[in-house]
Amino acid sequence: MCPAFEHPETIIQTEPMVLGYFTRPGCGVCSALLPKVERLLIRYPTVRLVQVDVQRWPRLAGQHLVFAVPTLILFYRGREWHRFSRWVSLTELEKALARMVENLPETDE
């Protein structure tokens, strides 16, 4: 999760692998999906989860063209690598996570 004092974009730009979880207060689907995503990420410790409230960070949501929630964006070194929006298949999310972690280096080697 993103500490309250840390700007989500800073995390997206500085961490090698990030899952941006774009949400808003009152989104029932977002609330139901988040714990499942958190459990899934236990298997991918190199991927950092950052939760982005689109009402608190509207400019960031706009920069990443997020118009619906939930939207999950996998970032690799600050660049969008894969996106899921509205209806999120956990199976497809896991496949994308596995591809990213297995095929992309975490560090500059």
N, C-alpha and C positions, 0 to 999 in steps of 0.2 A: 504494500500500500504506500501511498504517497503521504509523508508527514505533512501536517497542515502548513508548516513554514516553508516547505520546499515546492517550488513551482513545477508542475507536471512536465512542462516543455524542457526544463533543465534536465530532468531524469531521462526523457526521451532522447535528448541530444547527447547525453554523457554516458549512459549505460549501453553496452553493446547490443543486448537483446531485451526488448520491452514489449509487454502486452498492454496496450492502452485500452482501458475499459471505460468507454464513454457512456454516461448515465445521467439521470436527473432525479431529484426527489419525487417520490410518488409513483415511480415506474415499477409496477408490480413484477413485470417480466424481468427487469434488471435485478430486483431484489431476490427473485427466485433463482436466477442464473448465476449470480456472483459466487455463492458458496460452492457450486459445482465447478466453476472455473478455478476457484482457489484450490479445491481438492485435486483437480487435474494438474495444476502447476506444481504440486508437490513432487511430481515425477520429472519436472524440468527446472531444477534449482538455478540454472543459469539465466532463466527468463524472469525479469522483474515485472511485477504487476503494478501498474499505476492507474488508480481510479480517477477519472476526470468528470466532475460535475459540470455539465454543459451550461447550467445556469450561472455557476460561479466563474467559469472560464469560457465565456461565449466566443471570445476572439480565437482561442485555441481550437475550439470546435470548428469555427469557420475556416481557419487555416487548413484543417485536415478534412474539410468538406463533410462534416458530420451533420446530417440533417434529420436523423432518426436515432432513437435509442431502443435497446442497447446497440452500440456499435463497438466492435472489438477490432483493434488494428495491431497487427504484429509489426514492430519496428526493428530494423536491423541497422545499427549505427546511425540512428536518426532518420532513416528513410523508410517509408511505408513498404512493407514486404508482402503483406496479405491482409485482407479486410473481410470482416463478417458484419452484417447489419440486419437488424430486426430479428429475423429467425436465425438462430445460431445452432448449428449441429455440433454437438460436443465431439462426435466422431471425426468430423471434418476439421474441427479446431485441433484435435489431438494429432491428426495427420500433418497439418501445417506446422505445428510445434515441432514434431519429430523431424520433419524435413529441414526446418530452420536450424535446429540444434545439431543435427547430424551432418549437415552440408556446409554450414557457414562457420568460419573460425570465430571464437570468442575474442581472441586477441590478435594484434598485428604480428604475424610471424613471418 
